[in-house]
Amino acid sequence: MSPTTTPVPARALNAQDYRTLGLSALGGALEFYDFIIFVFFATVIGHLFFPPDMPDWLVMIQTFGIFAAGYLVRPIGGIILAHYGDRYGRKRVFAFSILLMALSTLGMALMPTYATIGVAAPILLIVLRMLQGAAIGGEVPGAWTFVSEHVPFRYVGLACGLLTSGLSFGIMLGSLIAFAINTIFTPEDVSGYAWRIPFLIGGIFGLIAVYLRRWLEETPIFTQMKNSKSLSDKLPLSLVLKNHMRGVVVSALLTWVLSAAIVVTTLMTATFLQKLYGYTPTQALAGTSFGTLFLIFGVIIAGALIDRIGSGIFFMGASIFFGVATFTFYSYAGTSLSTMFALYAVMGLSVGMAGAVPYVMVRAFPASVRFSGLSFAYNVSYAVFGGLTPIAVSTALAINPMAHAWYLVFIAGLAFFIGLYLHLRGSAVESHVGVEELATLKAR
């Protein structure tokens, strides 16, 4: 199937489309900031919430384990929220997911440490992290579904890329605030109280995002299904598992690519730059912010490009760029600060490949079960691969100091073969998505 072929003539993006994309991306940025700020203070949190006599390597693994807990609970939250999104509307889920994220992030800002309440501290941390995971489990697939059903078919990739740029901006915002905290405050102050500031800011950001989403309108696709009483009375997930397993498998594999790319190159690399390459926390966070800036542009470019050349050719080419860029970065990042910054910029652009992933995923499921299908595949895969990647890579580094780089080379190979499959058999997975679906729904 040609990526530019549409059921009816496609219109251009209008002012309402840009408003919807802008508000969706901004809300996603604020919520994703809340979810990832934890990783930028993983070292500090690890020493505050675990026994002081625990060795550093074990603290690092256990801290990333709590980080992983947020991923492992994502399927539950995602499936539940997606069910309501397919039955009662995409917009309602948007508001609830971000409220849940805001409240759990505020809870983290106010948590007592191990020195105050002992073993209850890491337990409370895990609970709040799981609530964050449940919230983000509905947010990301819901956001991709939401924007793809608001725009014309030929702009679905761009819309998803812009939304993903908002999520990436949330990561950069987290790294910038972490950089500011580590610059303004002494290490003693950061450990004493300043680490709480980013979580407090995140909670406030989340409440602002709840307010912003009041201005969004329900997708025309869902509105038409509701008005025509064509919403399925069966459990959406059961229909996904019965009729759309090919889409589930392809979406899950692409999520593996996305999760590995983001988790390793962005979320974990701030710690790698300190522990493996000898940079200070300030230098490491500055590098992460710089690389994420290029990631923001990369995901938009990827979304626009996949609209024009199709998913197969895109992923075959982008995977090669990704593999070369990431391996080069981790091979020479320790050479000098300027070299690290330059290579991080190139790697950030290559990780932009992740911005094209939702283009395939939203097209893998029909409108009636799109939210549930995308959410199930994305969240289960992210729980497994996104959640376990930090633990696996951290453990493998004890055996091979380049384990993180070789893992990403493997991911590049996986992305290439997915692209080859989509090039040869994409018509069996991808269908038309966008406001043009209204013509099909009205004809029923």
C-alpha positions in Angstrom: 0.0 0.0 0.0 1.4 3.4 -0.9 1.8 5.6 2.1 0.4 8.6 0.2 -2.7 6.9 -1.2 -5.9 8.1 0.6 -9.6 7.0 0.3 -10.7 10.6 -0.6 -8.8 13.7 -1.5 -6.8 14.9 1.6 -7.0 18.5 2.8 -4.1 20.5 4.2 -3.6 21.0 8.0 -5.7 23.9 9.3 -5.5 26.2 12.3 -7.6 23.9 14.4 -5.3 21.0 13.6 -2.2 23.0 14.7 -4.0 24.0 17.9 -4.8 20.4 18.7 -1.3 19.2 17.9 0.2 22.0 19.9 -1.9 21.5 23.0 -1.5 17.7 22.8 2.3 18.0 22.5 2.6 20.5 25.3 0.4 18.3 27.6 2.5 15.2 26.7 5.7 17.1 27.4 4.6 18.1 30.9 3.4 14.6 31.7 6.5 12.9 30.3 8.6 15.2 32.3 6.9 14.0 35.5 7.6 10.4 34.5 11.3 10.6 33.6 12.6 13.2 36.1 13.2 10.2 38.4 16.0 8.9 36.3 18.0 12.1 36.4 18.2 11.9 40.2 18.6 8.1 40.3 22.0 8.2 42.0 20.8 10.6 44.8 17.5 8.8 45.3 19.4 5.5 45.5 21.5 6.6 48.4 18.6 8.3 50.2 16.1 5.4 49.9 18.3 2.4 50.5 20.6 1.4 53.4 23.8 3.5 53.5 26.1 0.4 53.7 24.8 -1.0 50.4 27.5 -1.1 47.6 27.1 1.5 44.8 26.6 -1.1 42.0 23.8 -2.8 44.0 22.2 0.6 44.8 22.3 1.5 41.0 20.6 -1.8 40.0 17.9 -1.5 42.7 17.3 2.2 41.9 16.9 1.3 38.2 14.7 -1.5 39.4 12.3 1.0 40.9 12.5 2.9 37.7 11.5 -0.3 35.9 8.5 -0.7 38.2 6.9 2.2 36.5 7.2 0.4 33.2 6.0 -3.0 34.5 2.7 -1.6 35.7 2.1 0.2 32.4 0.1 -2.6 30.8 -2.5 -2.6 33.5 -3.0 1.1 33.5 -2.8 1.2 29.7 -5.3 -1.5 29.2 -7.8 -0.1 31.6 -7.6 3.4 30.4 -7.6 2.3 26.7 -10.8 0.3 27.3 -12.5 3.5 28.5 -10.9 5.4 25.6 -12.5 3.1 23.1 -15.8 2.9 24.8 -16.3 6.5 26.2 -13.9 8.8 24.4 -10.3 9.6 23.9 -10.5 13.1 25.6 -11.7 11.8 29.0 -8.7 9.5 29.3 -6.4 12.4 28.5 -7.6 14.4 31.5 -7.6 11.5 34.0 -4.1 10.2 33.1 -2.4 13.5 33.5 -4.2 14.1 36.9 -3.0 10.8 38.2 0.5 11.6 37.1 0.5 15.0 38.7 -0.7 13.7 42.1 1.8 10.8 42.2 4.7 13.2 41.3 3.7 15.6 44.1 3.7 12.5 46.4 7.3 11.9 45.4 8.3 15.4 46.3 7.0 14.9 49.8 8.3 11.4 50.5 10.3 10.7 53.7 13.6 8.9 53.2 15.2 5.7 54.5 16.7 7.6 57.4 13.3 8.7 58.5 11.0 5.7 58.0 13.4 2.8 57.1 12.3 0.1 54.7 8.9 1.8 54.2 10.7 4.5 52.2 11.6 2.4 49.1 8.1 0.7 49.3 6.4 4.0 49.2 8.6 5.0 46.3 7.7 1.9 44.4 3.9 2.5 44.9 4.2 6.1 43.6 6.3 5.0 40.7 3.7 2.4 39.8 0.9 5.1 39.8 3.1 7.1 37.5 3.4 4.0 35.2 -0.3 3.5 35.2 -0.8 7.1 34.1 1.8 7.1 31.3 0.4 3.7 30.1 -2.7 5.5 29.0 -1.1 8.8 28.0 1.2 7.9 25.2 -0.9 5.5 23.2 -3.9 7.7 23.8 -2.0 10.8 22.6 -1.0 9.1 19.4 -4.5 7.8 18.8 -5.9 11.3 19.5 -3.7 13.2 17.1 -3.9 10.7 14.3 -7.7 10.9 14.3 -7.7 14.7 14.1 -5.5 15.1 11.0 -5.7 14.1 7.3 -4.2 10.8 6.3 -1.1 12.2 4.6 -0.1 14.0 7.8 -0.5 11.2 10.3 3.3 10.6 10.5 4.0 14.3 11.0 1.3 14.5 13.7 2.7 11.6 15.6 6.2 13.0 15.1 5.2 16.4 16.5 3.5 14.7 19.5 6.6 12.6 20.1 8.7 15.8 19.9 6.6 17.0 22.8 7.4 13.9 24.8 11.1 14.4 23.9 10.8 18.0 25.1 9.6 16.6 28.4 12.8 14.6 28.6 14.9 17.7 27.7 13.0 19.8 30.3 13.8 17.2 32.9 17.5 17.2 32.0 17.6 21.0 32.0 16.0 21.3 35.4 18.3 18.6 36.7 21.2 20.5 35.3 20.0 23.7 37.0 19.6 21.9 40.3 23.1 20.5 40.2 24.5 23.9 39.2 22.7 26.1 41.7 23.0 23.8 44.7 25.9 22.0 46.3 25.9 18.1 46.3 25.1 18.3 50.0 22.1 20.5 49.4 20.9 18.3 46.5 21.0 15.2 48.8 19.4 17.1 51.6 16.4 18.8 50.0 17.0 20.1 46.5 16.3 16.8 44.8 12.6 17.3 45.8 12.3 20.6 43.8 12.0 18.9 40.3 9.2 16.6 41.5 7.4 19.6 43.0 7.7 21.5 39.8 6.5 18.4 37.9 3.4 18.1 40.0 2.5 21.7 39.3 3.3 21.2 35.6 0.9 18.2 35.6 -2.0 20.3 37.1 -1.4 23.0 34.4 -1.6 20.3 31.7 -4.9 19.1 33.2 -6.3 22.6 32.7 -4.9 22.9 29.1 -6.6 19.7 28.0 -10.0 21.3 28.7 -9.6 23.1 25.4 -9.2 20.0 23.3 -12.1 18.5 21.4 -13.0 14.8 21.0 -11.7 13.2 17.8 -14.2 13.4 14.9 -13.6 9.7 14.4 -14.8 8.7 17.8 -17.6 11.3 17.7 -18.9 9.7 14.5 -18.8 6.2 15.9 -20.7 7.3 19.0 -23.3 9.2 17.0 -23.9 6.3 14.6 -23.9 3.8 17.5 -21.1 1.8 15.9 -19.0 1.5 19.0 -18.4 -2.2 19.7 -20.4 -3.7 22.7 -17.7 -6.3 23.1 -14.5 -6.0 25.1 -12.2 -4.0 22.7 -9.1 -6.0 23.8 -10.7 -9.3 23.1 -11.4 -8.1 19.5 -7.7 -7.1 19.2 -6.4 -10.4 20.4 -8.9 -12.3 18.1 -8.5 -10.3 14.9 -5.4 -8.2 14.9 -2.5 -10.2 16.3 -0.3 -9.3 13.3 -0.7 -5.7 14.2 0.1 -6.5 17.9 3.3 -8.3 17.0 4.6 -5.6 14.7 3.7 -2.9 17.1 5.3 -4.7 20.0 8.6 -5.1 18.1 8.6 -1.5 17.1 8.0 -0.5 20.7 11.1 -2.5 21.6 13.1 -0.4 19.1 11.6 2.8 20.5 12.1 1.9 24.2 15.7 0.8 23.7 16.5 3.9 21.8 15.0 6.3 24.4 15.9 4.4 27.6 19.6 3.8 26.8 20.6 6.8 24.7 18.7 9.4 26.7 17.6 8.3 30.2 20.5 6.0 31.1 23.3 7.9 29.4 23.4 10.7 31.9 24.5 8.1 34.5 26.8 6.3 32.0 28.6 9.6 31.3 29.4 9.9 35.0 30.1 6.3 35.9 31.8 5.1 32.7 33.3 8.2 31.0 34.3 10.3 34.0 32.2 13.4 33.4 30.7 15.5 36.2 27.0 15.4 36.9 26.8 18.9 35.4 28.6 17.9 32.2 26.6 14.7 31.8 23.2 16.5 32.2 24.3 19.3 29.8 25.3 16.6 27.2 22.0 14.9 27.7 20.1 18.1 27.2 22.0 18.9 24.0 21.4 15.5 22.6 17.7 15.6 23.4 17.4 18.9 21.6 18.5 17.2 18.4 16.1 14.3 19.2 13.2 16.7 19.3 14.0 17.8 15.7 14.8 14.2 14.7 11.4 12.8 15.6 9.6 15.6 13.6 11.8 14.9 10.6 11.2 11.2 10.9 7.4 11.7 11.0 7.4 14.0 8.0 9.7 11.6 6.1 7.7 8.5 6.7 4.5 10.2 5.3 6.4 10.5 2.0 8.4 7.4 1.6 6.5 4.8 3.6 7.4 2.7 6.6 9.5 0.0 5.0 12.1 2.2 3.2 12.2 4.6 6.1 13.1 2.0 8.8 15.6 0.2 6.6 17.5 3.5 6.1 17.0 5.0 9.5 18.2 1.8 11.3 21.6 1.9 9.6 22.0 5.6 10.6 21.0 4.7 14.2 23.4 1.8 14.5 26.4 3.7 13.2 25.6 6.9 15.2 25.1 5.1 18.6 28.1 2.8 18.4 30.3 5.8 17.4 29.1 7.8 20.3 29.7 5.2 23.0 33.1 4.4 21.4 34.4 8.0 21.5 32.3 9.9 24.1 35.1 9.8 26.6 37.6 11.5 24.2 36.7 15.1 25.2 33.8 17.2 26.2 33.4 18.8 22.8 33.6 15.4 21.0 30.9 14.1 23.3 28.6 17.0 22.6 29.1 16.7 18.8 28.5 13.0 18.7 25.5 13.3 21.0 23.9 15.7 18.5 24.3 13.1 15.7 23.0 10.3 17.9 20.0 12.5 19.0 19.1 12.9 15.3 19.4 9.1 14.7 17.2 8.3 17.7 14.6 10.5 16.0 13.7 7.2 14.2 11.4 6.6 17.2 9.1 9.4 16.0 8.1 7.3 13.1 7.1 4.2 15.2 3.5 5.4 16.0 2.8 5.9 12.3 2.8 2.2 11.9 1.1 1.4 15.2 -2.0 3.7 14.7 -2.4 2.2 11.2 -2.3 -1.4 12.6 -5.7 -1.2 14.2 -9.2 0.0 13.1 -10.8 3.0 14.9 -13.1 0.9 17.1 -10.2 -0.8 18.8 -7.3 1.4 18.0 -6.7 2.8 21.5 -6.9 -0.7 23.0 -4.8 -2.4 20.4 -2.0 0.2 20.4 -2.0 0.5 24.2 -1.8 -3.3 24.7 1.0 -3.8 22.2 2.9 -0.7 23.3 2.6 -1.1 27.0 3.3 -4.8 27.3 6.3 -4.5 25.1 7.5 -1.4 27.0 7.0 -3.1 30.3 9.2 -6.0 29.2 11.9 -4.2 27.1 11.7 -0.7 28.5 11.5 -1.9 32.1 14.1 -4.6 32.0 16.6 -2.8 29.7 18.2 -0.7 32.5 18.7 -3.7 34.7 20.0 -5.9 31.9 22.4 -3.3 30.5 23.6 -2.3 34.0 24.3 -6.0 34.8 26.0 -6.6 31.4 28.3 -3.7 31.8 30.1 -5.7 34.6 31.0 -8.2 31.9 31.5 -5.9 28.8 32.1 -2.1 29.2 30.6 -1.7 25.7 27.5 -3.8 26.4 25.2 -0.7 26.0 26.6 0.0 22.6 26.3 -3.6 21.3 22.7 -3.8 22.6 21.8 -0.8 20.4 23.6 -2.3 17.4 21.3 -5.3 17.9 18.3 -3.0 18.1 19.4 -1.3 14.8 19.4 -4.8 13.2 15.9 -5.5 14.5 14.6 -2.2 13.1 16.1 -3.0 9.8 14.3 -6.3 9.5 11.0 -4.8 10.6 11.5 -2.3 7.9 12.2 -5.0 5.4 9.0 -6.9 6.4 6.9 -3.7 6.1 8.4 -3.0 2.7 7.4 -6.5 1.5 4.2 -7.1 3.5 3.1 -3.7 4.8 -0.3 -3.9 3.2 -1.2 -6.8 5.5 -0.5 -4.6 8.6 -1.1 -1.0 7.7 -4.5 0.6 6.8 -5.8 4.1 6.3 -5.9 6.4 9.3 -7.0 10.0 9.6 -10.1 12.2 9.2 -10.7 10.4 5.9 -11.9 7.5 8.0 -15.1 9.6 8.5 -16.2 8.8 4.9 -15.9 5.1 5.6 -17.7 5.3 8.9 -20.6 7.4 7.4 -21.0 4.9 4.6 -21.7 2.0 6.9 
